[in-house]
Amino acid sequence: MAIRSKMGLIVIDYKTLGTLMAVAISRTFIIWIILNGLKYYKILLVNKKNAEKYKEFLIISSGLKAEMYLMERNMEYIEKSMEEAYNLYEKKSMIMLKYILGKKMP
């Protein structure tokens, strides 16, 4: 078998041709492995980034749940305080009304 080149005709036997084909196939296989490795590494990085975002989301949501719990507790306390204040206002109003009516009536 012969291969043309600029300098002329190069004669190559089948053993050399087989070696060249084996080298070409092995280089192709190595490149294929590297490219697939890079593809899976990219997927791994994306998954890692998504896991970090999910972890951050969980931290934020747990903080919000804690805030909601505290707000509910405070809301109950505020409602109780407002109820007590309203009851005291009603008592004061009744006392003032009795005092005013008691003064006007002989």
Secondary structure as UniProt FT lines:
FT   STRAND          2..5
FT   TURN            6..7
FT   STRAND          8..11
FT   HELIX           14..104
//
